[in-house]
């Protein structure tokens, strides 16, 4: 039975049921904690660092992990002998896999840098946000130079390999550490990582391989977006210099208000004014929605503030999971321009219902004046 000190799971501080991704994260953390460069005053750091590397080398391989789980270190046979990192690997190999070559050998040419991301705000109509639309968007961005075909070199010439990095785009340096020789690589300062030098620049783009222009894209706005939503269009940003990759285009949406409808999440809100008689006696009223004309039933005795829900006539939910509802709030309009006959009818209704009226011009002073006139 193996001791706790050599338990590979304990060394990596993970459970025996951990996933490969959890294992990798744990190794990243432990390797940084125990790296000799991070612990210059700890003479045991290098040994513990190597133990962690061995543990990851075994547990990251499904077959070796299965043998280790069943038989312990004995199940690994002689694979660990002679090579402290196990199975023909090395510390630089492990770090190259996990940290992308940060401790070990070069990772290959870097090439031209990618272009920048571009951001733009597009103002769209309320209905387009509800149902979706193809919207034109104008951007000020960099595009590939057609005269030099994005190489940056004048016609009849071409770029030549950078003499400083030999065309790799990287400059390598070797330094000594507690673990032996370590190779580090950085972007070449002369060519900027491109690996090539343009001696005769293209006059159109001044050797950049790109020009800044105004360009229009047609953006498909999905149904159900709201103001403040951002669409990411991969590869429609600025092109990088001398053939570098495109950045992305981010379109921020600003939705214009509607003259009738407002929005609450996936629901549409509408205020419906009705007359006093319609509220008292009931009515069927045609209402124009964003889809079609719908008939809304007003029940007898409907009060101001009553809400009627028309299901499925709201905003489509992003992802195609149905639609919200249309909520119609009733307001009762009080007439302000009654004619004499209409006013008399209202007086009779008030008298029949026992409602006391105090009409303008019929206050105490008016009644006193009427008495003197009599």
C-alpha positions in Angstrom: 0.0 0.0 0.0 1.4 3.4 -1.0 1.9 6.1 1.6 0.0 9.4 1.7 3.2 11.2 0.7 3.2 9.4 -2.7 -0.5 9.4 -3.3 -0.8 11.1 -6.6 -4.3 12.4 -5.9 -3.1 13.9 -2.6 -0.1 15.6 -4.4 -2.5 17.3 -6.8 -5.1 18.0 -4.1 -8.0 16.4 -6.0 -10.6 13.7 -5.4 -10.1 10.3 -6.9 -13.3 10.9 -8.9 -12.0 14.1 -10.5 -12.5 14.8 -14.2 -9.7 15.4 -16.6 -10.5 19.1 -16.7 -10.4 19.3 -12.9 -7.1 17.4 -12.9 -5.6 19.9 -15.4 -6.8 22.9 -13.3 -5.3 21.4 -10.2 -2.0 20.7 -11.9 -1.8 24.3 -13.1 -2.4 25.6 -9.6 0.1 23.2 -7.9 2.8 23.7 -10.5 2.7 27.5 -10.0 2.7 27.1 -6.3 5.7 24.7 -6.2 7.8 26.0 -9.1 11.4 26.5 -7.9 11.6 30.0 -9.3 8.6 30.9 -7.1 10.3 29.4 -4.1 14.0 30.4 -4.2 14.5 29.9 -0.5 12.9 26.4 -0.3 15.5 23.6 -1.1 12.7 21.1 -1.3 10.6 23.0 -3.9 12.2 21.4 -6.9 11.7 17.8 -5.6 8.0 18.5 -4.8 7.6 20.2 -8.1 8.8 17.1 -9.9 6.6 14.8 -7.8 3.5 16.9 -8.9 4.6 16.6 -12.5 5.0 12.8 -12.2 1.5 12.6 -10.6 -0.1 14.6 -13.5 1.8 12.5 -16.1 0.3 9.4 -14.7 -3.3 10.5 -13.9 -3.8 12.4 -17.2 -3.3 9.1 -19.1 -6.5 7.0 -18.8 -4.7 3.7 -19.0 -2.0 4.6 -16.5 -4.5 6.1 -14.2 -6.6 2.9 -14.3 -3.5 0.8 -13.4 -2.5 3.2 -10.7 -6.0 3.2 -9.2 -6.0 -0.6 -9.1 -2.4 -1.5 -8.2 -0.8 1.7 -7.0 2.8 2.6 -8.1 3.5 -1.1 -8.5 1.1 -1.2 -11.4 3.3 1.2 -13.3 6.1 -1.3 -13.5 9.5 0.2 -14.3 8.2 3.1 -16.3 9.2 5.6 -13.6 12.8 4.3 -13.2 15.5 6.5 -14.7 13.2 9.2 -15.9 11.8 11.3 -13.1 9.0 12.5 -15.3 7.9 9.1 -16.4 7.3 7.3 -19.7 9.9 9.2 -21.8 8.3 12.6 -21.2 10.0 15.6 -19.6 9.1 18.7 -17.6 9.3 20.9 -20.6 6.9 18.6 -22.5 4.4 18.7 -19.7 4.5 22.5 -19.4 4.2 22.8 -23.1 1.0 20.8 -23.0 -0.5 22.6 -20.0 0.9 26.2 -20.2 1.4 26.5 -24.0 5.2 26.4 -24.0 5.7 29.0 -21.3 8.6 27.0 -19.8 9.9 25.1 -22.7 10.6 25.2 -26.4 9.3 27.6 -29.0 5.7 27.4 -30.1 6.2 28.2 -33.8 5.9 31.4 -35.8 3.6 34.0 -34.6 2.7 35.6 -37.9 1.0 38.9 -38.6 -1.0 40.2 -35.6 -4.8 40.0 -35.9 -7.0 43.0 -36.6 -8.9 44.9 -33.9 -12.5 44.3 -32.9 -14.9 46.9 -34.2 -17.9 48.2 -32.2 -20.9 50.1 -33.6 -24.4 51.0 -32.4 -27.3 50.3 -34.6 -30.7 52.0 -34.0 -33.5 49.7 -35.0 -37.3 50.1 -35.0 -39.5 48.6 -32.3 -41.2 46.2 -34.6 -37.8 45.0 -36.0 -36.7 44.2 -32.5 -39.9 42.2 -31.9 -40.0 40.2 -35.1 -36.3 40.4 -36.3 -35.0 42.0 -39.4 -32.1 42.4 -41.8 -30.5 45.7 -40.8 -27.8 47.6 -42.6 -24.9 48.6 -40.4 -22.2 51.1 -41.5 -18.7 50.7 -40.0 -15.3 52.5 -40.3 -12.9 49.6 -40.5 -9.7 48.2 -42.1 -10.0 46.0 -45.1 -7.3 44.1 -47.1 -5.4 46.2 -49.7 -6.3 44.9 -53.2 -3.3 46.5 -54.9 -0.8 44.4 -53.0 -3.1 41.6 -52.0 -2.6 42.3 -48.3 1.2 41.6 -48.5 2.2 45.3 -48.0 4.8 45.0 -50.7 4.8 47.2 -53.8 4.0 45.6 -57.2 6.8 43.5 -58.6 8.4 43.0 -55.1 7.8 40.7 -52.2 8.6 40.6 -48.5 11.8 38.9 -47.4 12.5 36.8 -44.3 13.4 38.8 -41.2 17.2 38.5 -40.6 16.8 38.7 -36.8 14.4 35.8 -36.4 15.0 33.9 -39.6 11.4 34.2 -40.6 10.0 32.5 -37.4 8.6 35.7 -35.9 10.2 34.8 -32.6 13.5 35.4 -30.9 14.6 32.5 -28.6 16.8 32.9 -25.5 18.4 30.2 -23.4 18.9 30.7 -19.7 20.1 28.5 -16.9 17.7 27.6 -14.0 17.6 25.0 -11.2 16.1 22.6 -13.7 18.8 23.1 -16.3 18.6 25.0 -19.5 15.3 26.6 -20.3 14.4 28.1 -23.6 12.1 31.1 -23.8 10.7 32.7 -26.9 9.4 36.2 -27.5 8.0 38.2 -30.5 10.7 39.5 -32.7 11.1 43.3 -32.3 12.2 43.9 -35.8 9.4 42.3 -37.8 6.8 42.5 -35.0 6.2 38.7 -35.1 5.4 38.6 -38.8 8.6 36.9 -39.8 9.1 39.0 -42.9 10.4 42.5 -43.8 8.9 44.7 -46.5 11.7 46.7 -48.1 9.5 48.3 -50.8 6.2 49.2 -49.3 3.0 49.3 -51.3 2.2 53.0 -52.0 -1.6 52.5 -51.6 -1.4 51.1 -48.1 2.1 52.3 -47.1 3.2 48.7 -46.4 0.3 47.9 -44.0 -1.4 45.6 -46.4 -4.8 47.1 -45.5 -6.8 50.4 -45.9 -9.3 52.0 -43.7 -12.7 52.5 -45.4 -16.4 52.9 -44.7 -18.2 49.6 -45.2 -21.8 48.4 -44.9 -22.8 45.0 -43.6 -26.3 43.5 -43.4 -26.9 42.2 -39.9 -29.6 39.6 -39.2 -31.2 40.8 -36.0 -33.0 37.9 -34.3 -36.6 38.2 -33.1 -36.9 39.2 -29.4 -33.8 41.3 -28.9 -34.1 44.3 -26.6 -32.3 47.6 -26.4 -28.8 47.1 -25.1 -28.4 43.7 -26.7 -25.1 43.1 -28.4 -24.5 40.9 -31.5 -21.1 39.4 -32.1 -20.2 38.8 -35.8 -17.1 36.7 -36.0 -14.5 37.8 -38.6 -16.2 41.0 -39.6 -13.9 43.3 -37.6 -10.8 45.0 -38.9 -8.3 42.9 -40.9 -4.8 42.6 -39.4 -1.8 44.2 -41.1 -0.2 42.2 -44.0 -2.7 39.4 -44.0 -3.4 39.1 -40.3 -6.7 37.6 -39.2 -9.9 39.7 -38.9 -11.2 40.8 -35.6 -14.9 40.6 -34.7 -17.7 43.1 -35.2 -19.8 43.9 -32.1 -23.2 45.5 -32.9 -24.9 47.2 -29.9 -28.6 47.6 -30.5 -30.7 50.7 -29.6 -34.4 50.1 -30.0 -36.6 53.1 -30.9 -39.7 53.5 -28.7 -43.2 52.7 -30.2 -46.0 55.2 -30.3 -48.5 52.7 -28.9 -46.8 49.7 -27.4 -44.3 49.4 -24.6 -42.4 46.3 -23.5 -42.0 44.4 -20.2 -39.6 41.5 -20.8 -41.3 39.3 -23.4 -44.7 40.9 -22.8 -46.2 43.8 -24.8 -48.2 46.5 -23.0 -51.0 48.5 -24.4 -53.4 51.1 -22.9 -56.9 51.0 -24.3 -59.2 54.0 -23.6 -62.9 53.2 -23.7 -66.0 55.3 -23.1 -68.1 55.4 -19.9 -71.1 53.6 -21.6 -68.8 50.9 -23.0 -67.3 50.3 -19.5 -70.8 50.2 -17.9 -72.7 48.2 -20.4 -69.9 46.2 -22.1 -68.7 46.2 -25.6 -66.6 44.4 -28.2 -63.7 46.6 -29.4 -61.3 46.0 -32.2 -57.7 46.5 -31.3 -54.8 46.6 -33.8 -51.9 44.5 -32.5 -48.5 44.1 -34.0 -49.8 40.9 -35.7 -53.4 41.7 -36.8 -56.7 43.2 -35.6 -58.1 41.4 -32.5 -61.5 41.8 -30.9 -61.3 42.6 -27.2 -64.4 41.9 -25.1 -65.2 44.5 -22.5 -67.4 43.0 -19.8 -70.3 44.9 -18.3 -69.1 47.0 -15.4 -65.4 47.0 -16.4 -63.4 49.2 -14.0 -60.5 51.5 -15.0 -57.2 49.6 -14.7 -58.7 46.2 -15.7 -56.1 44.1 -17.6 -57.0 41.8 -20.5 -54.3 39.3 -21.5 -54.1 38.1 -25.1 -51.8 35.1 -25.0 -49.0 34.6 -27.6 -49.2 38.1 -29.0 -46.2 39.4 -27.2 -42.5 39.3 -28.1 -40.9 36.1 -29.4 -38.5 34.6 -26.9 -34.9 34.3 -27.9 -34.2 30.8 -28.9 -37.6 30.1 -30.3 -39.4 29.1 -27.1 -42.7 30.7 -27.9 -43.9 34.2 -27.3 -44.9 36.5 -24.5 -48.4 37.9 -24.1 -50.1 41.2 -24.9 -51.5 42.9 -21.8 -54.2 45.5 -22.4 -55.0 47.9 -19.6 -58.4 49.6 -19.8 -58.8 53.3 -19.0 -62.3 54.9 -18.9 -62.5 58.3 -20.6 -64.7 60.9 -19.0 -66.3 63.2 -21.6 -65.5 66.9 -21.3 -67.6 68.3 -24.1 -71.1 67.1 -23.4 -73.9 68.8 -25.2 -77.1 69.9 -23.5 -79.0 66.8 -24.3 -76.2 64.6 -23.2 -75.7 66.5 -20.0 -79.4 66.1 -19.3 -79.3 62.4 -19.8 -76.3 62.2 -17.3 -78.3 64.2 -14.8 -81.2 61.8 -15.1 -78.9 58.9 -14.6 -77.4 60.5 -11.5 -80.9 61.2 -10.1 -82.0 57.6 -10.7 -78.8 56.3 -9.0 -79.1 58.8 -6.1 -75.8 60.5 -6.9 -75.5 64.1 -5.8 -74.2 66.5 -8.4 -72.4 69.8 -7.9 -72.2 71.3 -11.4 -70.1 74.2 -12.2 -71.9 77.5 -11.7 -74.5 76.1 -9.3 -72.8 76.7 -6.0 -74.2 78.6 -2.9 -73.5 82.1 -4.4 -75.3 81.2 -7.6 -78.3 80.0 -5.7 -78.4 83.2 -3.6 -78.3 85.3 -6.8 -81.1 83.2 -8.4 -83.2 83.8 -5.3 -82.9 87.6 -5.5 -83.7 87.5 -9.2 -86.9 85.7 -8.4 
